[in-house]
Amino acid sequence: MSENQAVIDGPEQKQKKDVPVSANSADARLIEDIKLALELPLPGRDVFWQLGEGQTQKSRSRILAFFKKKDLSDDELSDLRQEADNTPGRARVKIQMLRKKYAENTSLIMLSAFCTYRMVANSSNRRHMLEGLKSASRDAAYALTNDGISLYNCEIFFLIYFEYLAKFKRFQIATYKTVREWKGYESAKKQLAIALKICDGLLDELHRATRVLNQVKGKFKSSSYILPWEFADIQMAGKKVEQTEYKVICGPAEARETLVYTLAMTDIFARIPILFPLVDTILNLVPESTNSLFLRKSAIQSTRAFTQLNIASQEGNMERIRALGLNIFKNSNENIKRIANQPIKQPFEAEHYFFLSRVAIMTFGTYSAKEQKVMLLASLKAMQRVIKLDMTKNHVFTESAQTMAQKINNLLSS
């Protein structure tokens, strides 16, 4: 039996999967399982996950959007949420009918995704379950990127997306075990091993996402749980913070709270590739006129770059690793120069120093010896500055800096 090597051209190109062709029905089923197990939620790999640039901006007028949302009352939406939880099948029928009238209502899109999730999550038909969760994950992401942010919607998205990854990983493991027992399929084994590692990395963000969401929820009144954080509210919050009018209500809370917690959630979005368009939209809305805002925005951009770097590392894509590594290193260096010798009191001030060291360690062996030495020495200096400038109570960053410095010294010695 012959087998062609699958081609992975990188994050910006669609993955081509060349798998063995056989008339044998068992072979055919295994080939279909392999194809399904490689369908990671990465926009650069699969056009299904590409939400489109235009969909992250409001193309309809604000007045029309206002009336569309008001036509569906808060009480109606509340009833639909309860029904979606208790009788998702019946609720989904109602929601689909309402979507004929309110096609772009993000609350309905998210509730439709939640109903699909509730209907298929425990299905005994594995393929049906995975396809349903895949579709629900995309719809939920679409709702968020189309001006559908609220604490409720974020929680539903995380529920669906991470459940999909968990079930998807189990399917990958089962498929990989089957492939290992068959002769041939060497390329498929390698691809599945890589896909499993990437899925693991994406799934690792579950605990962080849950923790941050719960922290943000704890800062808001329960009545704010379902309130939307519209893009216009986020943009207004940024302007009011610039003008030091912190107490003005912008969407779900006062301007400072809306902005700070939007950026906290955006840091989580930056760890989820299908939400990268949403990250771009939010960062474009937030000003960077103050050091604090600039550093927070830059940290989110670095977080997204690290997400891409982790995926490239699992793939063994050396060209992309080098490019991403140098980009993170350069940006971190520039940000450190921007804050110079200022005392470090907040995480967003410290993390740029740690980004520098982290990327130097992660990419060790990727560059020439000369380049590598420059990166390591700069990283060591960064950790020494953290130790010197750490003005937090109990010096919370110092221990981590000392640990990183030891790792860097070990690499320099080797």
C-alpha positions in Angstrom: 0.0 0.0 0.0 1.5 3.4 -1.0 1.4 6.5 1.0 2.1 10.1 0.1 3.6 12.6 2.6 1.1 15.2 3.7 2.2 18.8 3.0 1.9 21.5 5.7 2.8 24.8 4.1 2.5 26.8 7.3 -0.1 28.8 9.2 -1.1 31.0 6.3 -1.8 28.2 3.9 -4.4 25.4 3.9 -3.1 22.0 4.9 -3.2 19.4 2.2 -3.8 15.9 3.5 -2.6 13.1 1.1 -3.6 9.8 2.7 -3.5 6.2 1.3 -6.2 5.3 -1.2 -7.8 1.8 -0.9 -10.9 0.0 -1.9 -10.9 -1.9 1.4 -13.8 -0.6 3.6 -11.7 -0.8 6.8 -9.0 1.3 5.2 -11.5 3.8 3.9 -13.0 4.2 7.4 -9.5 4.7 8.9 -8.7 7.3 6.2 -11.8 9.2 7.1 -11.0 9.1 10.8 -7.4 10.3 10.0 -8.8 13.3 8.0 -11.2 14.2 10.8 -8.5 13.9 13.5 -6.3 16.4 11.6 -9.0 19.1 11.4 -7.6 21.3 14.2 -9.4 24.6 14.9 -6.7 26.7 13.2 -7.8 29.3 10.6 -4.6 28.9 8.6 -5.1 25.2 8.2 -8.8 25.0 7.4 -11.0 27.5 5.7 -13.9 26.4 7.9 -12.4 28.3 10.8 -11.7 31.6 8.9 -14.3 34.0 10.1 -13.3 36.7 7.6 -11.9 40.2 8.3 -15.0 42.0 7.3 -17.1 40.2 9.9 -15.1 41.7 12.8 -16.3 45.2 12.0 -19.9 46.5 12.1 -21.0 47.0 8.6 -24.6 47.8 9.4 -25.5 51.2 10.7 -25.6 51.8 14.5 -29.2 52.9 14.3 -30.4 49.8 12.5 -28.4 47.6 14.9 -30.0 49.4 17.8 -33.6 48.8 16.6 -32.8 45.2 15.7 -31.6 44.5 19.2 -34.6 46.3 20.8 -37.1 44.3 18.7 -36.1 41.2 20.6 -36.8 42.1 24.3 -34.6 41.2 27.2 -37.5 39.1 28.6 -37.7 37.1 25.4 -33.9 36.5 25.4 -34.1 35.5 29.1 -36.8 32.9 28.3 -34.8 31.6 25.4 -31.7 31.2 27.6 -33.7 29.2 30.1 -35.3 27.1 27.4 -31.9 26.5 25.7 -30.6 25.0 29.0 -33.7 22.9 29.7 -35.1 21.9 26.3 -32.4 22.7 23.7 -34.1 21.0 20.8 -37.3 23.0 21.1 -35.4 26.2 21.8 -33.3 25.7 18.7 -36.4 25.5 16.5 -37.6 28.8 18.0 -34.2 30.4 17.6 -33.9 29.3 14.0 -37.2 30.9 13.2 -36.3 34.1 15.0 -33.0 34.3 13.0 -34.9 34.6 9.8 -36.0 38.0 11.1 -32.9 38.9 13.2 -30.1 37.2 11.1 -27.2 39.1 12.7 -28.4 39.1 16.3 -25.4 37.8 18.1 -27.4 36.7 21.2 -29.5 34.4 18.9 -26.3 33.1 17.2 -24.7 32.2 20.5 -27.9 30.6 21.8 -28.2 28.5 18.6 -24.6 27.3 19.2 -25.4 26.5 22.8 -28.4 24.5 21.8 -26.4 22.5 19.3 -23.8 21.9 22.0 -26.5 20.6 24.4 -28.0 18.4 21.8 -24.8 16.6 20.6 -22.3 16.7 23.5 -23.3 13.3 24.8 -24.2 11.7 21.5 -23.1 8.1 21.0 -22.5 8.8 17.3 -18.9 10.1 17.6 -18.7 11.6 14.1 -22.1 13.4 14.6 -21.0 14.7 18.0 -17.6 16.1 16.7 -19.2 17.7 13.6 -21.9 19.3 15.8 -19.4 20.6 18.4 -17.2 21.9 15.5 -20.1 23.8 14.0 -21.2 25.1 17.4 -17.6 26.3 18.2 -17.4 28.2 15.0 -20.9 29.8 15.4 -20.0 30.8 19.0 -16.7 32.4 17.8 -18.6 34.2 15.0 -21.0 35.7 17.6 -18.1 37.0 19.7 -16.3 38.5 16.7 -19.4 40.2 15.4 -19.8 42.6 18.4 -21.3 39.9 20.6 -19.1 40.1 23.7 -20.7 39.7 27.1 -19.7 37.7 30.1 -22.5 35.2 29.3 -21.4 34.8 25.7 -17.7 34.4 26.7 -18.7 31.7 29.2 -20.8 29.8 26.6 -18.0 30.1 24.0 -15.4 28.7 26.4 -17.8 25.9 27.4 -18.3 24.8 23.8 -14.8 25.4 22.4 -12.9 23.6 25.2 -15.5 20.7 25.2 -14.9 20.3 21.5 -11.1 20.2 22.0 -11.5 17.7 24.8 -13.7 15.4 22.8 -11.6 16.0 19.7 -8.4 15.0 21.6 -10.0 11.7 22.7 -10.9 11.0 19.1 -7.3 11.8 18.0 -5.9 9.4 20.7 -8.2 6.6 19.6 -7.3 7.2 15.9 -3.6 7.3 16.6 -3.8 4.0 18.6 -5.5 2.4 15.6 -3.1 3.8 13.1 -0.1 2.5 15.1 -1.4 -1.1 14.9 -1.7 -0.9 11.1 1.2 -1.4 8.7 2.2 1.7 6.6 0.5 5.0 7.3 3.9 6.4 8.5 3.1 9.9 7.3 -0.3 9.8 9.0 1.3 8.7 12.3 3.6 11.7 12.2 0.8 14.1 11.4 -1.4 12.7 14.1 1.4 12.9 16.7 1.9 16.6 15.8 -1.9 17.3 15.7 -2.2 15.7 19.2 0.5 18.0 20.6 -1.1 21.1 19.1 -4.5 20.1 20.4 -2.9 19.6 23.9 -1.4 23.1 23.7 -4.8 24.7 22.8 -6.6 22.7 25.5 -4.0 23.8 28.1 -5.6 27.2 28.1 -8.8 26.0 29.6 -7.8 26.6 33.2 -6.4 30.0 32.5 -9.5 31.0 30.6 -11.8 29.8 33.4 -9.8 31.5 36.1 -9.7 34.9 34.3 -13.4 34.7 33.4 -14.3 34.0 37.0 -12.1 36.8 38.3 -13.7 39.2 35.9 -17.2 38.0 36.8 -16.4 38.6 40.4 -15.7 42.3 39.7 -19.2 42.9 38.1 -22.7 42.9 39.5 -24.7 39.8 38.7 -27.0 42.0 36.6 -24.1 42.8 34.3 -23.6 39.1 33.4 -25.7 39.3 30.2 -25.0 42.9 29.3 -23.1 43.4 26.0 -19.7 44.9 25.8 -20.2 46.5 22.4 -17.2 47.7 20.4 -18.5 51.2 20.6 -18.6 50.9 24.4 -15.0 49.7 24.5 -13.9 52.5 22.2 -15.7 55.0 24.4 -14.1 53.6 27.5 -10.7 54.1 26.0 -11.4 57.7 25.2 -12.8 58.4 28.7 -9.7 56.8 30.3 -7.5 59.0 28.1 -9.5 62.0 29.4 -9.2 60.7 33.0 -13.0 60.5 33.2 -12.8 57.0 34.8 -16.3 57.0 36.3 -18.3 57.4 33.1 -20.4 54.4 32.4 -19.4 52.6 29.2 -21.4 49.5 28.5 -21.4 47.1 31.5 -19.4 49.3 33.9 -17.4 52.4 34.5 -14.8 53.3 31.8 -11.7 52.1 33.6 -13.3 48.8 34.6 -14.7 48.2 31.1 -11.3 48.8 29.5 -9.2 46.9 32.1 -11.4 43.8 32.0 -11.8 43.9 28.2 -8.0 43.7 27.9 -7.9 40.9 30.5 -10.4 38.9 28.4 -8.5 39.8 25.1 -5.4 38.3 26.6 -7.3 35.0 26.7 -8.7 35.5 23.2 -5.1 35.9 22.0 -4.5 32.2 23.1 -7.3 31.0 20.9 -6.4 31.1 17.1 -10.0 31.3 15.8 -10.5 34.5 17.9 -7.5 36.3 16.4 -9.8 38.6 14.3 -11.5 39.6 17.5 -8.2 40.5 19.1 -7.3 42.7 16.1 -10.7 44.5 16.4 -10.3 45.2 20.1 -6.7 46.3 19.9 -7.7 48.8 17.2 -10.3 50.3 19.5 -8.1 50.8 22.5 -5.8 53.9 22.5 -2.1 53.7 23.4 -1.5 57.2 24.5 -0.4 56.2 28.0 2.5 53.8 28.9 0.1 51.6 30.7 -2.3 51.1 27.7 0.6 50.7 25.3 2.3 48.0 27.4 -1.0 46.1 27.9 -1.8 46.1 24.2 1.8 45.1 23.3 1.6 42.3 25.8 -1.5 40.9 24.1 0.2 41.0 20.8 3.2 39.1 22.2 0.8 36.6 23.8 -0.7 35.9 20.4 2.8 35.6 18.8 3.7 33.0 21.5 0.5 31.1 20.7 1.7 31.0 17.0 5.2 30.1 18.1 4.0 27.2 20.2 2.1 25.8 17.2 5.1 26.3 14.9 7.3 24.5 17.4 5.1 21.5 17.5 5.1 21.4 13.7 8.9 21.8 13.6 8.4 24.7 11.2 11.9 26.2 11.7 11.5 29.2 9.3 8.4 30.3 11.1 9.9 29.7 14.5 12.9 31.9 13.6 10.6 34.7 12.3 8.2 34.7 15.2 11.1 34.4 17.8 12.9 37.4 16.3 9.7 39.4 16.2 8.9 38.7 19.9 12.5 39.4 20.9 12.6 42.7 19.0 9.2 43.9 20.3 10.1 43.0 23.9 13.5 44.8 23.7 11.7 47.9 22.4 9.2 47.8 25.2 11.8 47.4 27.8 13.6 50.4 26.5 10.3 52.3 26.6 10.0 51.7 30.4 13.7 52.1 31.0 14.5 51.8 34.7 11.0 52.4 36.0 10.1 50.4 39.2 8.2 47.3 38.4 4.9 47.2 40.3 2.4 45.6 37.9 2.4 42.3 35.9 2.1 44.2 32.6 5.3 46.0 33.4 7.2 42.8 34.3 6.0 40.5 31.5 7.9 42.2 28.7 11.2 41.3 30.5 10.0 37.7 30.9 8.8 37.6 27.3 12.4 38.4 26.3 13.9 35.6 28.3 11.1 33.1 27.5 11.6 33.5 23.8 15.4 33.2 24.0 15.0 29.9 25.9 12.2 28.6 23.7 14.1 29.2 20.5 17.5 28.1 21.8 19.4 26.2 19.0 17.3 27.8 16.2 19.7 30.7 15.4 23.5 30.9 14.8 25.7 30.7 17.9 26.4 34.5 17.6 22.7 35.4 17.4 21.9 33.0 20.2 24.5 34.5 22.5 23.2 38.0 21.9 19.7 36.9 22.8 20.7 35.0 25.9 22.9 37.8 27.2 20.1 40.4 26.7 17.7 38.0 28.5 20.1 37.6 31.4 20.4 41.3 31.7 16.6 41.6 31.6 16.2 39.2 34.5 18.8 41.1 36.5 16.8 44.3 36.0 13.6 42.6 37.2 15.4 41.5 40.4 16.7 45.1 40.9 13.4 46.9 39.9 10.9 44.6 41.6 9.0 46.9 43.9 6.0 44.6 44.6 5.0 43.5 48.0 7.0 40.3 48.8 8.9 40.8 45.5 6.6 38.5 43.6 8.6 38.7 40.3 12.1 38.2 41.8 11.9 34.4 42.3 10.7 33.8 38.8 13.5 36.1 37.5 16.1 34.2 39.5 14.9 30.9 38.1 14.9 32.2 34.5 18.4 33.6 35.0 19.7 30.2 36.2 18.3 28.6 33.0 19.9 31.2 30.8 23.2 30.8 32.6 23.0 27.0 32.0 22.4 27.6 28.3 25.3 30.1 28.1 27.6 27.5 29.7 26.5 24.8 27.3 
